[in-house]
Amino acid sequence: MGNWSFVRKRFKAALSNLALTDTQLDDGHAKSCGIATSLNRHYWHEADGDIHKLIVGSWGKGTAIRPPTDIDQLCILPTSVFDDYNLRRGNAQSQLLQEVKGVLGKTYSQTDMRGDGQVVVVSFNSITIEVVPAFHAEGGGFLTCDTNNGGSWKHIFPEAEIGSLGMNDDFYNGNLRKLTKLLKRWKRECNVPIKSFHIEQLVKECLDLSAYSKQDEFWFDWLLRDVFSYMIGRAGQSFLMPGSNFELIQLGDAWKSRAETAHGRVIKACEYERDDMEVSAGLEWQKLFGSIIPTSVG
């Protein structure tokens, strides 16, 4: 055997173990359509769950991992509803969220739900749907609710954000999504206080600088080493939101110490992989990603 005999098989197996199952995908789609049908029947007088909605977040970007936790869903309401609420006194955005919650409550009377800042959280047994009431905005994007500080409308560009990630993932031979999924598993496994879309951005930035950013899973030990090293250097800094390029997002640094720990473990795992120490490398990777990454791949 040559060096690094197990890396490709190990990471292909890990990514397969992270992929949503057909059952999970079907369940998520059914729950999403049910939510949309309920709101479309009330606001549009149409009982169709596939219209007037946009799946965003990890499901919309193709970066969701199993087991899935939530689906972020824009439910697009008529402009007349916006016109009505925009004239109201007080926190109109909070009032709208409560109205949407009430509409959904008629369909899902036995399901726990709550308004939470910008969304209505509908907690099914198998998955949570975070419902974002939205309106088409002039010039593109959507206006959504922000109930903080007395209430305001937030202009977002989720389609541009999804398109940007997809374009970069294609450019990097699928590695942007793959590495993002692995780091999201690290976030979950090691309880890392970093947002998923921050991970997406940092992985993309690192790939921009990597000489082997388009290579397959054989290079994932080194790519992960470089991603964690890059993340550590970006702690406490900021970036412009992809798709809009005018909203400045702060990365924070509460996650930095965990990234430093991860980087040290990746370096050790890389050394084991180089020397074909199959199980030792696997055990080191499992400290980051848990049981989804195998110790033995044969």
N, C-alpha and C positions, 0 to 999 in steps of 0.2 A: 504493500500500500504506500501511496505517497502521502505528503502532508495534507492536512485539512480534508481528510477523507469523509468526514461526517457532517460538515457544515451545511451543504446544500440540502441533503435529506432531512436534517434536523429542522431547518427553518421552513422547508416546504410542509413538513408535518405540523409545525406550530401554526402556520398560517391556515392550514386546513382545519385545525382544531378551533381556530378563532372565527371561521366563517359561519354566518347565520345559517341555520338549517332551513330546509323547505317548510317545515312545520312552523318555525318561528317567523319566517317571512310571510307565510299565509295568515298567521294569526295577527301579525302587525298590520297587514293590509286590510284584514277584515275589521279590526278595531278602528283603523283610520277612516275607512269608508263609512262605518257606522256613525262616527262623530260628524263627518261631513254631511251625511244624509240628514241627520237631525237638524243641523244648522241650515242647510240648504232648503229643507222643507219649510222652515219658519221664515227665513229671510228672502229666499228666492222663489218659493212655491214650486220647487223642483225636488223630487225625491231621488236624487242621483248622488252617489257618494264619490264619484270620480271627477267632479267638476268643482270650480270655485275653491280650490285648495292647492297648496304647494307643500310638499314634504321637504323640510330643510334639516339642518343639523347633520348628525352622523348618518342617518338613513338617506337623506337627500344627497349627501356627498359620497356615499359608498364606503364609509369608514366605521360603520357599526361593527361591534364584536359581540360574540356570544359569551354568556347569556345576555340578551338585550335588556336594557333597563327602561329606556323611554324613546318616544318618537316626538320630534318637534314638528308641528303641523300648523302652517298658516291657513286659516279659514277666512276666505275673502268675502267681505260683506258689501252690500250695495252702497254706492256713494251717498244715497239719501240718508242712510243711517249715520254716516260721518257728518253730514250737514246738520242733522238733528243734534248730535252730541257736541259738536263743535260750538254750538250756541249756548250750551247749558252752563250754568254757574256751578261753582264748586269743582270737585275732582271728577270731571266728565269721564275720564279714562277708567277710574275705579267703578263708576256707575255702569259703563259699558261692559266691563268684565263681569260684574254681578248679573247683568241682564243675560249675557251669554251663558254664564253658569246656570241661571234659572231655566233657560231654554233647554240646555243639555240635561238638567235635572228631571225634566218631564219624561225624557227617554230613558235615562239611567238613574232612576229613583233609588236603587239599591247600591249605587256605586259612589265611593268616597270622592269628593271633588272640592277644590278650593281655588280662590283667586290668589295669585302670587306675583305681585309686581307688574309683570308684563303678560302673564299667561293665566289660563285656567287649567289647573292640573287635574286630570281625570285618571284616577288610580284603579285600573283593572287588576285582577289577580295576576295575570300573566305579564302585563306590561303597562307602563304609564304613558298617556298621551298628554303632551303639553300643548294646549290649544292657544294659538296666537291669533286673536281677531285682527284682521288687516284690511286695508283699503288700497286700491291702486293709487299711486301718487303721480302727479304731473311730472313728465320727464323721465319716468321709470322708477322702479323700486316700489316700496310699499310704506304706508304709514301704519304704525302699530302703537299700542298703548304703553305708556310708562306712568305708573300711578305714584311714583316718588315725587317728593317736593311739590305737592299740590296738583300734580298731573300735567302731562304734556304728550305731544305726539312725537314719535321717534321715526325718522326716515331710514329705512334699511334697504339693502340691495342683495338679498339672498341668492337670486339667480346669477348675478355677476360673481358672487363668492363661490357658488357651486361650479360655475363655468371655469373660473380661474383654477380651482383645484383640479378639475378634470383635465384641463389643458396641460398643466404641469405634470400630472400623473402620466399622461400619455407621453410627454417629452422624456420623462425619466423611466420609461419602460415598466410602469406600474409600481415603481418603488416608493412613490410618495404615499400611496394608500397602504401598501404593505408595511412600511416602517411606522407609519402613524398607528396602524392597528397594534403592532407590537408594543409601542410606547403607551398606548391607551391601556393595554393589558398590564404593563408595568405600573401605571398610574393606579389602576384598580388593585393590583396585587400588593403594592407597597404603600397604599394610602397616600399618594402624592398629591399635594394641594396645587394642582395646575389644571387649567382649563383645556379641554380637548382641542379647541381651535387654536390655542397657543402652541400645542404640540404640532399641529399641522403646519403652522407657519415656521416653526423652528426647524422641522425636518426639511421643509422646502428650501429654506435658506442654506442649510448644510449641504443639501444635494447640489445647490447652485455652485458650491465651491469644491465639490468632490471630483476627483479624476476618474472614479469608478461608479458614478451615480446611476449609470444605465445598466450595470452588470446584474447578473441574476443572484439567487440566494447564496451562491458560493462565496460571495463577498459580504454577506450580511453581518458576520462577526466584526469585520473592520468598519463597516458602515455604522453599526450601532456604537462602536467605540468612538467614532468621529462625531456622531450625533450628540452623544452625551457630553463630549468635550466641548462641542460648539454651544450646547445649551448652557453649560456652566459659565462660559464667557459672556452670554447674553443676559444673565440674571440681572434684574433691576433695570433693564432697558425697555424699549418700546418698539412698536411697529405700526405701520399704516394698514388699516383693515383692507384685505384683498377685495377687489370689486368696486370699492368706493374711493379708496386712497385719500380720504380726508379725515377719517376718524382715527385718532391716535389711541392705540391700545397699550396699556401698561402690562408688562410681563410679570412684575413682582419678583420676589426672590425667596418666598417661603418654601419653595421646592428645591432650592439650590443644594442643600446638604444631602438630600436624597439622590439628586443627580450625581453628586460627587461620589457617594457610596456606590451607586450603580456603575459609574465609570471605572472605579477600581475593580469591581467584580467582572466587568466586561473585559478589561485588560487581562485578568487572570484566566477567564474563559478562552480568550483568543490564544493565549499561550498553550493551554491544554489542547485546543483544536489544532494548532500547528503541529503538535507532537502526537496527534491522533490518540489522545487520552479521552476516549469516547465518553465514558461514564463520568469522569471527573469534570469534563467540560459541561456535560448535561446537568450535573448537580449545581454547578455554578450558575448556569443560565436559569435554572429553576428558582434560584434566590431572587431573580428579577421577574420572571414570568409565570412562576408556579407550574402546575402539572401539565399545562397545555403544551409545553415544550419537552420532548422526550429525552430521557437520559440515554437510552439505547435506540439506535436507528438501523444498525446492521448493514 
